[in-house]
Amino acid sequence: MDDELQEEIKKCLKILEDNIDILSNIELDLEDQKEDEIASDLELHHLYDMTEDVAESAKLKRAEFNLMRRKAEDTLY
């Protein structure tokens, strides 16, 4: 029974791993829709700061996902 459960969890993790980019893009699209407000008083350095924030956020989300995946895999063994 445990072996069957482990195999099913491995299959689910594989499906999730295969589709993480699609899920991330959907999440980003949903967030973009919420934040589609135009700010007219932005200067160039504000845009650079925003770009860095977005890049850091994406890296953090990816790291969180990888951590959760590793934890899930560790519980299987």
N, C-alpha and C positions, 0 to 999 in steps of 0.2 A: 504494500500500500504506500509506504513512504517513497519507494522508488518511482512509483507512478506520479505521485505528487511532485517530486523533484523534477521529473521529466516535463511535466506540464508547466511548472514554473520556469524551467529553462526555455521552453518554447515561447512562453509569454515574454520573457526578457529578450529573446532573439527578435520577436516581432516588434517590441518596443524599440530596441536598438536600431532595427532596420528603418523604422519610421520616425526617429527622433527629429530629424531635420524637418520633416513635414509638420510634426506637432509644434516644433519651435516656430516655424513660419506662421502657422495658424495663430499661435499665442501672440507673436509680434504684430500680426495684422490686427488682431482684436485690440491690443494695446494702442496701436497707431490710430485706430478709429476713435478711441477715447481721447487721444491727445492731438487731434487734427485741428487745433486752434491756431490761428495765425497771430504771431506776435510781431508787431510792426517796428518795435524799437530795438531789435536785436542788432548787435554789432558783430563784426567778424570774430572777435575773440570769444564771444558768447557761443557762436556756432562751433568753434573748435572745442570749447569746454563741453558742449552738449554731445559732440561726436565721441569724445573720450568717455563720457558717462555711459553712452550707449554701448560702446565696446566693452567697458568694464562690466556692465550689467550682463551682457551676453556671455562673457567669460565666467562670471559667477554662476549663472544659471547652468551652464554646461558643467562646471565643477560640481555643483549640487547634484545634478543628474548622475554624473559619474560616481560620486560618493554613494548615492542611494543604490545604484546598480551594484557596486562592489559589496555593500552591506547585504543586499539581497542574495548575491552569489555566495557570500561567506556563510549565510545561514543555511544554505543548501548542503554544505560540506561538513 
